[in-house]
Structure formats: structure tokens, C-alpha cells
Amino acid sequence: MLNKIKKDNKGFTIIEVLVVLAIAGLILLVVFLAVPALQRNSRNTQIRTAASSVAGSVNEYISTNGGKLPDSVEIENGVTTVKGAAGTTTINGKVPGNFVTGDIVYNKGKKCNGNNAGEGSTRQFAITFKIETSNTIILPQCIDG
């Protein structure tokens, strides 16, 4: 008679459910920690690309206008407008992202001194912009022209 009594072992034990929930929680924690870093890296890459695009537009202006540096660079709605003195050709270029003039700065007569624009010759220019670090600190960056 004892041999005929069977247990119905259908379903999961509480320990098995807790282990599965703990593993799922760890996976979610890793994802939530990784997403902000990925977004920050994406923004930093985008502004570096945009700054390089601005430097390319300035170089195009210089080659089109006999080696003269432009007076100003404006960025609005994804378009760079490089302007100089009267009688020079204005250059329009594309900039990836939604950056404006204050995000990426053209510095006439300057060169990069570390991550900032320092004194340079009248034939030089520097493009400055800012990136984010993992500690939400904003660091200046510079590209020589």
C-alpha cells in the first residue's frame, strides 16, 4: 500500500522562483547601469564628429578664399555657415546632430593648448567643444586647424 502513494511534484518550489527572480534582477541591473554610459559615449562621439565637420568647413573656406581665415562660424539646424569679409565666398556645410553655435566654438588666430584654445598665429584656428565624463564632469576639447 505504501508503494502506491505518489506525490504530485508539479510546479516550482519557492527557492527555484527566487533564484530565477534574482538572476533576472541582476540582468536588469547590468542593463540599467550600462545604458547611461552608452548614451554619454554616443553624445561624445556625435559632438566630436560635428566639430570635425566644422573644421572641414573652415578648411574648405580657407582653400576657396586664398588662404584667408573666416571671421565667424555659425551652426544652426544642422548647417554650418562659414563667413568672412566682404568679397569672400560663404561656405555652408552639414553638421550631424542638433548642435548650435555655442556648443562648438570657432577660435580665429588660436591654436590648441592642451584641451583649450590658446594664443596662436593669425594663420591658425582652433575648434573647441565639451564632452561628458563618467562622473558627469564636462571637459573641454580642442581640434587644431
CORJONOR-V860152 format. One record per residue. RES is the residue in one letter. OMEGA is omega in whole degrees, 0 to 359 (none if undefined). NEAR is the number of other C-alpha atoms within 10 Angstrom. D_CENTER is the distance of its C-alpha to the mean C-alpha in whole Angstrom. Layout:
RES|OMEGA|NEAR|D_CENTER  RES|OMEGA|NEAR|D_CENTER
This chain:
M|180|4|75  L|180|5|72  N|184|5|71  K|179|6|70  I|180|7|68  K|174|7|64  K|173|6|61  D|181|6|59  N|177|7|55  K|179|6|53  G|183|7|50  F|174|8|48  T|181|9|48  I|179|8|46  I|179|9|45  E|179|11|44  V|180|10|42  L|178|11|41  V|179|11|39  V|178|10|37  L|179|12|36  A|178|12|35  I|178|11|33  A|178|11|31  G|177|12|30  L|178|11|29  I|179|11|27  L|179|12|25  L|179|11|25  V|179|10|23  V|182|11|21  F|177|11|20  L|184|10|19  A|186|11|16  V|180|11|15  P|178|12|13  A|178|13|12  L|178|11|10  Q|180|11|9  R|179|16|7  N|178|15|6  S|178|12|5  R|180|15|3  N|178|17|2  T|182|13|4  Q|181|18|4  I|175|21|4  R|178|21|6  T|179|15|8  A|179|24|8  A|176|25|10  S|177|18|12  S|177|17|13  V|178|27|14  A|177|20|16  G|178|14|17  S|178|22|19  V|178|27|20  N|177|20|22  E|178|17|23  Y|182|24|25  I|181|20|26  S|180|12|28  T|187|14|29  N|172|16|31  G|176|9|33  G|179|12|30  K|175|16|30  L|176|22|27  P|177|23|25  D|183|12|26  S|175|15|23  V|178|23|20  E|180|17|19  I|179|23|16  E|177|13|17  N|176|12|17  G|181|15|15  V|174|18|17  T|175|23|17  T|181|20|21  V|185|25|22  K|177|19|25  G|180|18|28  A|178|12|32  A|179|7|34  G|177|7|35  T|181|15|32  T|176|15|30  T|180|18|27  I|173|19|24  N|179|19|22  G|179|16|19  K|177|16|16  V|177|23|12  P|178|15|10  G|182|14|9  N|182|14|11  F|177|19|10  V|186|16|14  T|181|13|15  G|180|11|15  D|180|15|11  I|188|23|12  V|175|21|15  Y|181|26|18  N|181|23|20  K|178|22|23  G|180|17|26  K|172|21|23  K|181|24|22  C|176|21|19  N|190|15|21  G|180|11|19  N|180|14|16  N|176|18|18  A|178|24|19  G|182|15|23  E|178|15|26  G|180|16|27  S|180|10|29  T|180|12|30  R|183|14|28  Q|172|16|25  F|177|26|22  A|175|23|18  I|179|24|15  T|179|23|13  F|182|22|10  K|175|19|9  I|179|19|7  E|173|14|8  T|181|13|11  S|179|10|13  N|183|6|15  T|174|9|13  I|179|10|14  I|181|12|12  L|176|12|12  P|177|14|12  Q|184|19|11  C|175|22|14  I|177|21|14  D|176|16|18  G|none|20|20
